[in-house]
Amino acid sequence: MSLPPEKASELKQIIHQQLLKMDVHGRIREVLAETIREELAPEHQQLSTEDLIKALRQRGIIDDVMKELKFVTDANEKERTSAPKPSTHFVNREPPVLKKTNIDPTRRYLYLQVLGGKAFLEHLQEPEPLPGQICSTFTLCLHFRNQRFRSKPVPCACEPDFQDGFLLEVHKDSLGDGSKMVDATTMLSICDPVHMVLIKTDTFGETTLVASYFLEWRSVLAAENGITNVAVELLGVGTESKVSVGVLNIRLEMYPQLNKTLSSEITSTQFTLERQKTAEKERLFLVYAKQWWREYLQIRPTHNARLVKIFAQDENGVNRPVCSYVRPLRAGRLLDTPRQAARFVSVLGHERAPVIGGGSGKQEQWCTLLAFLCRNKGDCEDHANLLCSLLLGFGLEAFVCVGTKAKGVPHAWVMTCGSEGTITFWESLTGHRYIHRPINPDDPPLVEQPKPLYPYHTIGCIFNHQKFFGNCQPSDAVEVCVFDLHDESKWKPMSGEAIKSVCPPGATSSVPPFPPLCASTIDAAVTSNEMEVQLRILVSEHRKDLGLSTVWDDQLSYLLSPALAAYELERTTGVSAGNEEFQDAVRRAVPDGHTFKGIPIHFVHRNARRAFATCLRSPFCEDIICCRGDQVRLAVRVRVFTYPESACAVWIMFACKYRSVL
């Protein structure tokens, strides 16, 4: 069977990549050296090809290569076989399954290929990872017109080996007649960029935001043959937003090919007009914001000290109106209730933007939603913006509040206004809800005042995607604030038209569109089992070091499951259920004269060793793990609850029962 030249070269490339992946060249060199050293007489220094192949066959290397080179025959055959147990070292031994993509021939697609990177100088001294060795990786995340993609992780290096292709549907959101093939002129009016976020994952699974870039893809509309190559220079984030971190080689191709390409003058003129239009709108909004701020300060001089945040810097150091960070976001089938949305946001990690050098100053960085979701962690403002967007999506009147907590620490949280006037605060970092009942400072001393349970101290402003209010009440203390937003003597509003001019769904805007949420890729049962096995090993080793034997009670471990499910239900809904059954089961499992101890601990990561180290710092937990006595039986249960974006709530319960000896 003869192959066309391009297919033959493609097959050679696949085989070459497979050989590199298995480090076959290194193994051949070892066999060659060993054969020359051991099997050849000193006077024979020439080795034939047949001798080498014979040696490779004897050591099973040729068989290994042939086993790895599997060919995909039938997709259904793959589905009938049970999924293999995932490796703890994340070494993918399965050949990549080539999925068939359904391409609509009446629609335009942008095929974006990432063909490697270069000049990632921070990783210049990075050693070559050994086969099977865990190493730091780069992952590239993309968002374009409601479509999200993620590259395969590649080892961090000065020249990372990105070799990925993404098929982006250009008019995912319908542009009028869905059956009509969109032409180059129509595509030129689609100003949505391709948002690219580069994430670094270290050997412990911790993620870092490396770069965030908006790719202008429409240059391909003026390219010959509908193909263009672009070298994209990625800049750092936060304080390093002016420093280059590396270059990605990107190839853009239109599919099907354009019948008629545009001239480069037309595309460059379009880009210039869009930039001018956006810049003019932003200039006019800045003029209005300055005027609004002057008027706000004239109400009361002390307003200068209030936290009224009109603009905030994103990860690229660009100042954006705070209203642009919020937008109604529907989670589809992934989240069912506002309280479940609050729980989801609370299990995303909390991390302040890193600061180089000392000092207690807080680094300002409000992340775009894609950067926050891909990194799976962010500051309180990122959490509050996401929660407010989700609550707006659920049809609630929600606002982000900017103020302070105790000791004057700046903070952001969410507020919803009920139709009956009920004000509810939502803490986005914990998922807790608080009903706000204002204290009236003019009441007589004998009148009992409500005691606030929330941790908030002052409030400077509130905003959502359409409204912005500055607090102009005599005191900015939250406990005395009245949230009558229609009373301009209490809350100074910004013009809705001014906000609309710079925030979507207005006209041309530099604000990136919101990506959709992605379903979790974590298998809750498999992850729970793996963590439980690892924790059992860690506990047994720790007790062995103390000279204690370890006997596990599998039945008692299983009985802890209802308690963990009840804890997660309570965190999500605020309702406790099933406690009576759990207590009854434990009483039946613990004989007379024995003592039972148990403690639940909550995490938002899946690192068993790190969780165990944290558990040992708790005196109650250490007391159980290091329990001494007669007939000691230990139990541990892990329950992983998955949420969108592969966020998870992890509950671990350690327990023991032993005979009480007085």
N, C-alpha and C positions, 0 to 999 in steps of 0.2 A: 504493500500500500504506500503510494507516494504522497508526500505532504507538500502543499505550496510553501515557498521559502519563508513567508511571514509566520506560518503555523509552526514550521520546523524550528525557527529561531525562538518562538514563544515556548515550545516544548523544551528546548535546550535550557532556556532561562528558568523554567519551573524546576527541572532536574538539578540545575546548578544551585538554586536557592535551597532545595531539599538537602543536597550534599553539604552546603554551608551550615544549615540548621543542625544537622547531625554531627558536624565537625569530622566528616569522613576523611578530609585531607590530613588532618592531624593524626587520625588513627592509622592511616596508610603509612605516614612517616614513621610512626612508632614501630609498626610491623616490619617495615623495610629495615630500620636500624637493628631490630632484634634478629631478623633473619640473617643479615650480614654478619652480625656479631656471633650468633650461636650455630647457624646451620652451614655456613660456608667455611671451607678449609682456608687457612691463611693464604695459600698460594692462588686460590680462585677469588679474584676481586670483581668479577663481572656477574651480574644477576640478570637473568632473562625475564621477559614479561610473564612467561608461563610460570616461572618459579614464584614470582610475586603474587599472581592470581591464585596459585595453589595455597600459598601461605594465608592470603586473605580469606579464602574459602574455608580453610581449616579452623580459623579463629571465628568464623560465623559472621564476619563483617558484611560480606556480599548478601547473605540471607537477611541481615538486619535492614540493609538498604532496600531490598526488594519488598520486605514487609511494609516499609514506610511508604513506598510509592504505590499507594492505592489509587484506583481510578473510580470516580463517581459514576455509577451506572444508573441506579434508580433512586429517586429521592424518597419514594415510599418505603424502600428497603431500610433506609436510615431511620425512618420514623418507627418501624416495627421493632427495632432493637431497643433494649432498655438503655437509658443514658448511663455512661460509665461514671463511677464515683470520682468527683473532682479531686485533683492532686493538691496536696497541702502546699506544694512549692510552686503552684501555678505554672507548671511546665506543660504546654499544650502538646500532647502526643498524638492527638487525632488530626488527620489531614483536614485542611479547610474545606468545608462543604460549599460548593459553588451554587449559590441560590439564583434561581431564575427570577428576573425582574419583569413584571408586566409593564411594557412600554406602550402608551397610547400613541398611535402614529399620527393622531391629529393634534398633538400638543408638542410644544417646544421644551427641550431639556438643556440644561447647562451641565456638561460633564467636567467636573473639577478634579484634577489629579494633583496630588502632592508628591513630587518626585525628589524627595530628600531635602535635607537642610545643611547649612554650613555656617561657620563662624559663630557657633555657640561657645564662645571663648571661656565661659565659666567652667565648662567641662573639658577643657584642653588636656588636663592631666588625668582624666577619667580612664582607669585601666579597662582593657577589653574584658567583658564578663565571660566567665567560664561557662561551658554548657551546663544547664540546670541550676546555675547560681542565681539567687535572687538579687536584683539590682534595681536602682532607681530608674523610672521610666517616664517618658513624655507621652501625653495623649492629647490629640487635637480634637476639639469639639466645634461643630459648625451649626449655625442656624440661618435658614433662609426661607422667608415666606411660609412660616408655620411648619417647616420641616427641620428635623434635628438629626445630626449624624455624629458619630464618634469613631475616630481612627483606632487601629490596633495599637496597643502600647508598644513603644520601641525603646530600647535602652538609651539612657542619657549619654550623649557623646558630643564631641566638637562638631561632628557631621552626622547627626541622627539619621537613621535609615528609614525615613518615612516613605512608604510606597503604597499609597492608598488612592482610590478613586471614589467619587461621590456623584451620584446622578441627581441633580436638583431640578425639580419641575418648576419652570419659570412662572407659569400662571397657575399656581396652586390655588390661590383665591381667584374665583372666576372673573374674567375680564369680558363681561358681556356675553356674546355668543360663544358657548363652550365648545361647539363643534368646529369653529373657524380657526384655522391655523394662524397663530399670532405672528405678525411680521416684525421686521427689525425696527421700524418706526414706532410701533406700539410698545415693543420691549424697551425702547429708549426712555419711555415715560415711566417705567417701573424703577423707582429710585431706591428700593430696598437694597441695602448692601448685604454681602455675605459676612456674617459676624463669626470670627474665628477666635477661639479661646484656647490657649496652650496651658495645660496643667502638668505639673511635675508630681509624681507619686514616689515617695521614698520607700526604703526597704521595710519600714514599719507600717506602711499604708497611709501615711500622712500626706495630704495634698497641699500643694502650693500653687498660687496663680502666678504664671510666668509672664504671660502677655495676653493682650486683648486687642484685636485688630479688625477694622471694618474694610473689607475688600470691595473695591469698585469693579464689578465684573463686566460692566457694559462696554469696556474697551474692546471686547471680543466681537462686538457688532460691526466694528470697522476693520477687523483683521481679515487678511486674505485667507480663503478656504475656511473661514469661521474658526480658526485656531490661533491662539496666542499664548506665549510663555511670559510669565511675570516673576520677577524676583522680589519677594515681599520682605522688607526689613521690619522685624518685630521689635518694638520698644518695650521696655520694662513697665512696671506698674507702680503706682504710689510715688514715693520719693525718687524712684528710678525711671520715671516716665519719659525722660529725655535721653536715656541710655539704651543703646542697641543691645539686644540679647541674642540675636541670631537672624539668619536669613532663610526663608523657605522658597524653594523652587516650585512654582505652580503653573500648571498647564490648563488653559480654559478652552473648551470646545463646544460649539453649538450642535445639537442633534435634534431633528435632521438638519443638514446643512442649509444655510440661508441661500435663497435664490438670488438675493441682491443684498450686498453689504452696504453699509453707510460709509460716508467719507469721514476721515479722522477729524476734519474741521467741524462737521455737524456734531459729532459726539463731544468734542472739547467745548464747543459753544454751549451745548446743553448743560454740561457739567458746570461751566462758568455761571450760566444763568441761575441754576439751582443754588449754587453757593452764594451768589449775590442776594437772591431772594431770602434764603435762610438767614444770612448775616444781617439783612435789613430788619427782618422780623425780630431777631434777637437783640439788635441795637435799640429798636423801639421799645421792646419789653424792658430792657435795662434802664432806659430813660424813665419809663413809667415806674419801675421798682424804686429808683432813687427818689422820685417825687413822693411816692407812697411812704417811703421810710422817713423823709423829712416831715411829712404831716404827722406820722406816728410819734416822732420824737417831740413835736410841739404840744402833744396832748399832755405829756408829763415827762420831765427831764430824766427821771429814773428808768424810763423805758429803754434807755441806752444799754442797761445792764441785763435786759431780758433776752432769753434765748429765742430770738425771732430769726428763723433760718429761711431765707428766700432762695439762695443758691447753695449747691453742694458739689464738691469735686468727685468725679467718678474715678475708676481705677487708672484711667489714662491722664488724670490731672486736668480734665476738661470741666469747666464750671457749667452746670445745668440747673435750670429751675427745679426746685424740690418736687413740684407737682408732676414733673415728667417721670419720676421714679415710681409712680403709682398709676395703675390702670386696672379696670375690671378684668379679672382673670378667671376663666371657667376651667375647672379641673376635669371636665368630662365625667367619666365613670370612676375616676381614681379616688375622689374624695366625696363623701355623701352628705356631710353636715358641716356647718361653720365650726363646731367644736372639734370635729375630726381634723379640719384644716388647721386649727390652732395647735392641735397635738403634733401634726406633721411639721409645722414650722418650728416647734419647740425642740424636735429631735434633730434638726439640722445643727451642726456644731457652731459654738460661739467662739470667735477669735477676733481680737482687735487687730487692726492693720499694723504690720510690723514697723518699728521705728529703729533706724540705725543710730546708735549712740544712746547715752543715758538721758535722764530727765523724765519727769512724770507727764509731760505734755502728750495729749492724745493725737495720733495721726489721723487726719481727716481723709476718709475714703468711703464713699457710698458706691457700692458695686452695681453694675448693670445686672439685670436678672440672670442672664445666661452665665456670667462669670460666677455669680453666687451659687447657682444650682450645680454647675460643673465642679466647683471646688467643694461643694457640700458643707460649707461653713462660711460665716461672715460675722460682722459686728451687729449690734442691736438695731441699727438703722436698717440694715439689709433685711433682718427678720421682720421688723415692723412694716417695711414697704411691701414685702411679700404677703404678710398676713392681711394687711389692709386691702391689697389687690384681690385676694381670695374672698374676703368678706364682701367686697363690692360685687364680685362675681356671683355671690349667693344672694344678692339683692338687698343687702343691708346698707344703711347710711353710715359709712365708716370713714374715719379720719386717722391720720398719723399725728400723734402728739409729740412735740419736742419740748423737753424741759430738763429737770434735774431730779436725781434721787437724793438720798441722805448724803451729807457732807459735800453737797454741790456738784456731784458727779453728773456730767451731761448724760442724758438717756433719751430713748425714743420708745414709745409704746403705741397701742391702738385704742381708739375709742369708737363705740357705736352709739347712735342716738335712736332709741326706740320710738315707735309712732305715738306712744303715750307720754313721751318726754323722759323715759328712763335712760340714764347715762351709764354705760358699762365700759369699764377699762379692761383691756385684754393685754396681758403681759406676754409678748411674743417669744421670750426666751424660756418660759416655763409652761405656757398654755393656761395659766391661772386667769380667772375672771373676777372682777370686783365691781360691785354696784356702788356708784358714787352718790352720796347724800351730802350736799354742801352744809357746812356749819354757818349759821347766821351770826356774825359778830355783834349785831345789835340786840340780840335776845338778852333778857335778864339773866343773871348768873344762875338762878335756880332752875332754869329750863335745861332739861337734859339734852345734850348734843350728841349726834352720832360719832362713834369713834372710828376713824378711817383705818381700814385694814391694808390698804395698798401701800407700796413702798415709795410712791412719788411725792416729791417735795414742792417743786414749782413747775409751772407750765407757761411757755412763752408764745407758742403758736400752734395751730392745727391746720392740716391741709389734706386734700385728696386730689384726684385728677382734674377736678373742675373748680374747686374752691380753695381759698387761702384766707385764714383769719389770724390777725395778731391780737393777743390778749391785752386789752387796755383797761382792765378793772384795777381799782386802787391797789390791790395786792395780787401778786402772781402765785400765791400759795394755792396748791390744788384743792386743799380741804375747804377753802372759802369761795372757790370759783363757781360761778353760775354759768351753765352752758346753754344760755339762750342766744343762739347764733343769729337771730333776727334783730337783736338789740345792738345797734351800732355803738352805743355808749359802753358796751362791755366787750365787744369783739369787732375790730376794724377789718372790714372785708377788702379783698383785692377784686379788681374788675374781672368778671368771668370771661369777658371777651379778650382781655389781655392774656389771661392764662391759656385760653383756647388757641391763641395765635402761635404759641410756642410749644404746646403740648398736643400730641395726637388725641383724637383723630382729626387734627387740623390739616392744613396743606403741607407742603414740603417742610420737613423737619429734620434736624440733625439727631433727634432722639431715636435710639434703636427700638424696633418693634419687640414686643414681648414674645418669648418662645413658649410653646405649649409644654405642659408637664409630661414627663415620661414615666411609664410604669416601672416598678422595681424589677431588677434582674436578679435579686437575691432569692434563693430557695430557703424559706424560713426553717423548714424541718431539717434539711441537711446542715445548715449553718448552726442551728441549735445543737444538733448531735455532735458536730465537730468541736464546738466550744466546750461542751460538757466532757467529752473524752479528754481534751487538753487540760481542763481544770482538775479532773480526777488524777491525772498524772502529776500535775503540779502540787496538789494537796498531798498525795502519797509521798513524793520526794521530800516535801517540807517536813512532814511528820517523821520520815525516816532519819532526817538530819537531827531531829530532836530525840531519836531513840524510841519512837512510838510506832506501833504497827497500825495498819489501816484496813478496816473491814467495811465494805460498802453495802448498804441496804437498798437494793434496786426498787423494792416495793415502796419504801418510804420516799425515795427520790420521785417516783411517779406520782405519789399523793401530793407533792408540792405544786404540781401543774395548775390545779384550780386556783390556788392563791395567786400565782403569777398572772393568770388570765384576769383575775378580779382586780389586781393592782393596775393593769393597763386599761381596763374598762373604766376604772375610777378616774384615771388621769385624763381619759378622753371625754367622758360624759359627766363626770362629777358625781356619779351614782355608784355606791358600793353594793355588790351583790355576791352571793355564794359563800359568805364567810361561815355561816352555820354548818354547811355541809363539810367544808374544809376542817373545821374544828372537830366535828364528829368523827371524820375519817382518821384524824391524827390520834384522837383519844382511843379509838379501837386498835390502832397500830402500835401504841405504846403500852407495854404491860404495866400492871400495878407495881409500884416500887421503883419505876424508872422515871427519869426526867427527860423532857423534850425541849430542845432549844432550836430556834430557827430565825434567820434574818434575811430579808430581801434587800438587794442592792440594784440600783438602776444605772445603766450606761447608755451612751449613744454611739459606741464604737464596737467593733467585733474582735478586738485584740485580747485573747484570753490571758496572756502573760501580763499585759498591762492592767487588766481588770483584777487579776489575782494580787498584784502588788498593791493596788488601791484597797482591796478587801483586807489585806493584812494590816493596813494602817488604822482600821476600825477596831477598837478594843472588843466590841461585841462579836464581830466576825472572827477575830483572831482567837477568842475564847472558844468558839465552836470548832474551828479548824485544828486547834491545838488541844482539843478536849482530852483529859485524862480521866480514868475511872474504870469501873468494872463493866464488861460487856458493852463497850463503846461501839456504836454503829453510826457511820457517817452517811450523809445523803447530800447530793447537789443536783439542782435542776436548772437548766438554762432554757429560756423561751425568748426567741427573737420575733418581734412584730415588725413586719415590713411596711414601708410607706413609699409614696412616689419618689423618684430620683434616687432610688437605692438608699434612702435614709432608713434608719431602723432604730427601734427602741429595744434594748436588751435588758431583760430581767434575769438576775441570778439569785438563787436562794440556796444558802448553805444551812444544813440542819444536822443535828445529832441527837441520839437517844442513848442513855446510859443508866446503869443501876445506881441509885443514890446510896452512898455509904456514909453514914453519920459517924 
